[in-house]
């Protein structure tokens, strides 16, 4: 996921504290402060340092492959499907496990989760750094993604729980936001600069060293906190949604290679549908569901969720398309690719103060409409740039539009969701928005890769038949195409044959990945239309229209809530809402 610095600072207003460590330091003013208060101050600063290191590490992992996809593809001779899995292996656990890990931290301790997540990420980076096959790299990415899924909520939770006053908490959240943004900026430069002079393995090795440092810092500096009261794990919901997403992604990614009518692909779609139905059933009956389905009875919230899925698919799909264009098709150096992603990532932190003011003055509706339109125009502009144009100046316009659009969207999308529900449901609303947004980002590389590769394969099949090749050459090229797809054929070293077919493979890939930008731009335009219809384009003009919906939900849900649940959900808001990132992320990664 390409990252977001944070989602909506004005929304954050926790009504209570979830642990003694989070209680205000001034609750007992009667007696003069004894000597021990000096220790909480040290713990508070150390906790912020450790939390910031952790979220920076998680965000680096999210964005790390973007600048080196081309090098990875050539070094490991991956197929198009394998290259997509390398990205999605990290994104899937980061998307579906973050909510569950938030509960795990509440139950068993956020410090333990922070240390464990960093160590698991380190193991994953070690596996990736020593990989000699796509399967091993995918495994390493999955382990690192699970670690990141723990780090995102735990890093924010320890800061919220460990800061003793509202002022300290505000500084902690600002530091966390800055660290997340820095991770998104560091990642492409780290991978690009390292791989410019060494193997891509060293980019993962360097990140693994940072993971070990993060684990040590978390162990030494972080104050432990937990809030087990009223919290429980939703295992049926977690298992079914994870299986549904994995089966869906398998079908989408493997479709072009295995055939859309193959038993494995059709079977994966059937499994995805069955598991999704089981998830809905589990969440409808569960005592502590990870996703409250009744939120979707609110049309305004449903519209916000739809925007999150569709719009973030459009954004990250376009970003993944850009990484393939620059690194795989054009064979640009990793550092050159990194500069392009740095431009996109740098826009949001640069204009963040303006985005906060816009959110306060005009509201989320106009910002979302403008943001999604900016993304759509940027992607259509990128499609219009000829594939032989490799300079940064010709790409600067599309890159800046994508950066501005992403900044507008991440600043407003959670605000739109939480404004649609009563106050005591803002935690679950923000968490749900984060989940569906991350699911949209996960689908981006999968769908873009599947559509582009299917288009390119079909075009190449006809081009090879019409090309002036000997029967032996045609047989060799067709065998490589059937075994690894158009990306493998484009980068394979076939001697003189490679020079003959290079124009054909470049044209097919350029057309395939160029045409799919029409799909991602259409997704962004659809999200803009949803925002305009559901939220309006007038500044602050839609709040009264949503008030009756909010009041009806408030009356229904108030009977089901206790003060403790409200507190826990508000705290969960902070964990998931501030994690948005981009999250790189994000998310996202790009």
N, C-alpha and C positions, 0 to 999 in steps of 0.2 A: 504494500500500500504506500502510495505517496502520503506523506504525513500531513497532519494538521497540528498547529501549535496548541490549540485547545478548541473546545467547541463553543462555549458561550459563557464567558466570565460573569456577566450580569446575572445568569440563572443561578449560580452557585450561592446558596445561602442556607447552610445546614442548620436545622432547627435544634439539633441535639448532638450529643457526643456519644460515641459507641464504646468507649472504654475509659477507664480512669486516666490513662495517659493523655487522652484528648480533652479532658475537662479543663476549663479556663483556670489559669494559675491564680487568678484573683478571687476564687470562690471562698477563701477563708481569710478575710482581712483583719480578723480580730486580733490575732497575735502577730508580733513582729516575725518576719521571715527567718527561719532557722538556717543553719549552714547548708543542709541538703539541697535547697533550691538551686544552688550553683550547678549541681549535676544535671538536672533537666535541661538547663540552657545548653550545656555541652552536648547532651544527647540529642537535643533538638537540632543543633547545627549539623552534628554527625549524621543524623537520620536524613536530613535534607540532602547532604552530599551523597549518601549511599543511594537514596531514592532517585536522584538525578542521574547518577552513573547508570543505574539499572534501566531507566527508561531510555536513556541515550543508547545503551547497548541494544535494547530491543528494537529501537527504530533503525539503527544501523543495519541490523540483520534483515529488516523488512525491505530496505532499499538496496542492499548490497549488490544483488545480481544484475541490476538494471544496466550498469555501464559495461559489464563483462559478459553478457549473454553471447555475443559473437565469439569471443575467445573460448568460452566454455564449449560452444557448439563445435568449433574447429578442433579443439584439443581432445575432446572425448568422442568426436564424430557422432553426436547425438542426432536422433531423428527430431522432427518437429514436435511430436507428442512428448518425447522425453524432455525437450527443452521447456515445454510448458509445465510439465510436472515439477521441474526444478524450482520454478517460481511458486507454483501452487502448493507444493509440499510444505512450504513455510506458511503460506497464507491460510490454509485450511485450519490447522490447529489454532493459529492466532485468532481466527474468527469464531470458532465454535467452542473453544475451551475457556475463553477469558471470563465469562460470567461464572462458570463453575469454579474456576480458580479463585475468584473473588470470595465465594462462599467458603472455600477451603481455607483461605487466609483468615476469615472471620472465626472459623471453628478451631483451627489448630495453631494459629499465630502467623502474622504477616511477615515477621522477620525470617522464620523458617522457610516460608514460601519464597521470599526474596533470594535467600541463599541457595535454596534448592533449584529455583528457576535459572539462576546464573550458572550454577554448576552443570545443569542439564544442557544449557546452551553451549557451554564450553565443550562438553562431550560431543555435541552435534557438530561444532566447528572443527573438532579434531577429526571426526569421521569425514567431513567434507574436505579438510586440508590434505588428507591422505588418500582421497578417492582416485581410483584409476578406471572407474566405469560410471556411466550415468546412474545406475541403480544405487551405488554407494553414495553418490552425491545427493540423490533424492532422499536417501535415508538420513544423511546428515542434516539436510535442510528440514526434514520433518522433526527430528529431535530438537533442533534449534528453535523451530516454530513453537513446539510445546513449551520450551523454556520461556520464549517471549510471551506466550499466552499467560504464563504465571507472572512475569515481570511487569506487564502493563498495569494490571489492577493492584498488585502488591506494592509497586513503587509509589503509587499515588496514595494508597491506603496508609502506609507507614508515615507519610508526610502529614496527612490530615490528622491521624491519631497522635502523632508525636509533637505537633506544634501547640503550645500551651495557650496562646491568645489568638483572637481574630486577626490582629495585625501580623503576628508571626505566621499564621496560616496563609494569609494572603501572599506574604513574601515567599513562603514555601511553594505555593501553587504557581507563582510567577517563575520561580526557579525551575520547577518541574516542566512548565511549558517551554521555557527557554532551552532546557536540556533536550526535550523531545525534538524541537526544531533544529537544534545543533546536530542531533543524530541524523536527521534527514539530509542536512547539508554535508556532513562529514562522509556519509556512506559512499556516494558516487566518487568523491575525490579520493577516498581511501582505496577503493577497489581500482579506480582508474589509474592512480599514480603507482600503486604496487604492481599491477599487471603490466604496466608500461615497461617495466624493467625486469619482471620475474614471472613465474608461472602464476596462473590464477589461484592455485592452491594457497599461495602466501597471503592472499586477501582474506581467506577464511582463517588462516593461522593467526594473522594479526588480530582479527576479531575475537578469536578464541582466547588469546592472551588478555584482551580487555575483559572478557567474561570472567576469567579467573580473578583478575584484579577487582572486578565488581563484587564477586562472591566474598572475597576477603574483606573488602570495605563494608559490605552489608553485615558480615559476622562481627566485625569489630566496632562499628559505629552506630548500628541501628538499634533503637529501643524496641523491644517486643511489645506487641499489642494484639488484642483479639476481641471478638464480640460474639460469643457462641450462642447467646440467648436468642431463641426464636429462629435460628438459622438451621437449615438442613439441605442436604444435597439432593438434587432432582436427577437421580441416576437414569430412570426410564426416559426422561426428556433428553438428557445429554447423550445417551447412547443412540437413541433413534435419530436425532437430528444429525449427529456425526455420520452415521451410516447412510442416511439419506443424501447428505451432501457429497460424501465420497463416491457413492454409487452414481449420482448424477454427473459429477465431474469425470468419472471414468468413462461413462458413455459419451460425453461430449468430446473429451480429449482423444479417446481411442477410435472414435467414429471414422475419421478420415483414413486411418491406417488399417483398421480391422474390417471396415465396411459397416455401413449403418444398419444393414440387415443381418449382421452376424449374430450368433447366439449370445456371445459375451456382451455385446453392446446393447442389444434389445433386453437381455436379462438384467443388465445394470439399470436401465431405465425402469423396468418393472420393480426391481428392488427399491429404487429411489422412491417410487410412488407408494409402495407398501410402507416403507419406513416413515415417509412423510405423514401418511394417514395414522400410523402408530404414534407419531409424535403429537399430532393434534389430539388424539384420544388421551394420551398420557397427560398432556398439559390441561385438558379439560377436567380431568378427574384428580390430578395431583393436589396434595395438601400445600406444597410449596413449589409451584411451577416456576421454571426459569423464564417462562414467557406467558404473560397473562393475555389469553386470547380475547377476553372481553374488551381490551383496549381497542381492538379493531372494529368494534361496533360504533366507535366514534368516527364519523366520516373524515373529519379534519386530521385525526391521527393516522387513519389509514392512508390518506393522501400523502402525509409526510413520510410514512414508511415506504410507500411506492416510489416517491422521489428518491429516497435514500438508495433503494435497490437499483432502480433504473439509471439514475444519474451517476452513481458511483461505478456501476458497470461501464457506462459510457466513458467516464474519465480514465479509469485504470486500463480499460481495454485500449483506449487511444495511446496511453503512455507505454503499454507493452508493445503496441504496434510500432511506436517510435523507436524503442530499443532494438527491435528486429531490423527495422529499416537502416539504422545507423551502424549497428554492430555486425549484423549477419549479411545483409544485402550489399551495403556499401563498403564493408570491411574497414570502417574507420577505427582508429586507435582507441583503446579504452579511455584514455584521458580526454580525447575529443568528444567521445560519447558522454563522459562524465560532465563536461562543461554544459552540454545541452540540458541535462537533468538538473544541474545546479541552478541554471536560470529559472526553471520551473519552480524548484524548491525554495529559492531565495525570495520570490515575490511575496509570499504570504507573510513571513516575519517582518519584511520591510514595511508592508502596509497594514500590519495588524492593528496599530492604534486607530487608524482610519476605519478599519472594519468594526471595531468595538463601538466607535461613535455612530457609524451608520446603523448598527444593530439597535442602539438606543434611540436614535432619532427617526428612522424610517421603518424599522421592523424587519422581520425575516423575509416576508413575501417579496418585496421588490429586489432584495439582495439575491434571493434564490433564482428569480426569473433572470436577472442580469447575469448571474454567475453561470447558469446552465447555457444561456445563449452565448456567452463568451467562450465556453468550452466547445460548443457546437461550431461556432465560426472558426475557432482556432484549428479544429480538426479538419474542417473542410478546406481551410487555407493550406494546411500541411499536405493534404491530398493533391492540391493543385501544384505543389512544388515538384518539378521533375526529379526523378530518382537520381539522376547524375549530378544534381546540385548538392554539394557536400559542405559548403561553407556555412559558418554560424550566421553571418549577416542575413542570408536568404531565409533562414529558419527563425530569425529573432522574433518576427511578428507572431507566428503561431505559438512559439514557446511562451511569450509574454501573455498572450491571450489565455493560454491554458493555466498559467500561474495565477493570473488575476481571477479567472473563473473559479479555480479551485479554492482560492482564498475566500471569495464571497460565499461559496457553498458551505465550506466547513465552518465558517463563522456563524452561519444562520440555521443549519439544518436541524440541529438538536433543539435550538430555541423554538423552531416551528413545532416540533413534536411535543415538547413539555408545555408549551402555551395552549395546547389543545386539550389538556387533561386537568383535573383538579390538582391542587397543590400536593396532596398526600400521595398521588400517583406519579409525580414527576420523576422519582427514582426509577421505577419500572419503565416509564416512557423513554427516558434517556437510555437505559440499558437496552431496551428493545430496538431503538433507533440505531444504536451502536452495532448491535448484532446484525440487523438486516443490511446496514450499510456495508459492513465487512463482508457479508455474503455476496453483495453486489460486486465488491472489489475482487473477491475470489473468482467469481464467474467471468470477470473481464478477460484475463489471459486465456482461460479455457475456451470461451466462445470465439474470441478473436482468432486464436490459433487454429481452431477447428475449421472455421469458415474460410480463412485465408489459405490454409493448406489444401483444403478440398478444391478450392478454385484454382490454385496454382497447379495441383496435380492434374486436374482435368485439362488445363491449357497445355501443360508440358507433354501430356500423352499425345495430343494432336500435333504439337510442334515437332516432336521427335520423329513422328511418322513422316512429316513433310520435309524434314531436314535432309541435307545431302550427306548421309552417313552410310558407311558400309554395313552389311548385315551384322558383322561382329561388333561394330561400334554401337549400333542400335541395340543389340542384345545386352551389351555391357551397361549402357545408360539406362535401359529399361529395368534391368535387374537392380541397379542401385536405387532407382526411383521406387520400385516396388518394395524394396527392403527398408529404406530409410526415409522416403519422401523427398519432396523438392529441396528442402534445406540440405539434406545429406548430399544430393546430387550437385547442388550449387557449390559446396565446399569440398567435395571429394577430389583427391589427387588422382586423376585418370590419365596423366601424361598429355599428349597432344589432343586427346579427345576433350579434355576439360576446356581447352581454348575454343574448340568448335561449339560446344554447347553452352558456354558461359553467357552469351547474349540471350539464349533461349531461357535459361534458368533465371537470369536477372529480370528479364521482362515478365516472366510468369509470376515470380515472387513479388515484384513491384506492383503488378496488377492485382494480385490476390490481397496483399496487405494494404494496397491503396483503396481498393473497393470496400474493404471491411470498415474503413473509416466512415463510409456512408452509414453503416450500421451504428457505430458508436456516436456519430453526430446526431443521427435520428433518435437514439436513446436520450441524449442530452436535451434535444428539442422537446421530446415527450415529457421529460421531467420539468422543463420550463413551462409547458402548457398546464401540467398538473398544478404547479406552484401558482400560476396566474389564476386558474379557476378556483382553487381551494383557499388560497391565501390572499389573492388580489395583488394588484400592482400599486395601489395607493398606499402612501406611508401610514402605518398604523390604522388602516381602514377596515381590518377584518376581525378585530377583537370582539366587538359586540355581536357579530354574527355567530361566533363560536361560543359565546357565553352560555346560551341555553343548552347546547350539547354538553358543555362542561358541567353545568349544574345538574343535569339529569344523571350523568355518570357519578357525580359526587354523592347524590342521594343514595344511589344503589350501592356504591362501594364503601360509604362511610360505616355502614352496619357491619362490614366484614373486616374492618381494620381495628387494630389496637395501637396504643401509643408506641409500643415497642416495635411493631412492624413498620410504622411510619418512620421511626428513627432509622431502622436498618435500611429501608428502601432509600431514604434520603442519603445515607452514607454510600449506598451502592451507586447512587447517581454520581457522586463525586468520583468513585472509582472508574466507572464506565464512561461517564460524560467527558472527563478530562483526558481519558485515554484516547479519545478520538484523534484521532489523530487521525490523520492521516492519516491517522493514523493512517504510510506508507507504504503513507505508507501509505491513514494510512494508510503504505499504507503501506500502505500502501507502499505497496511498493509501486514504483513506476518502471 
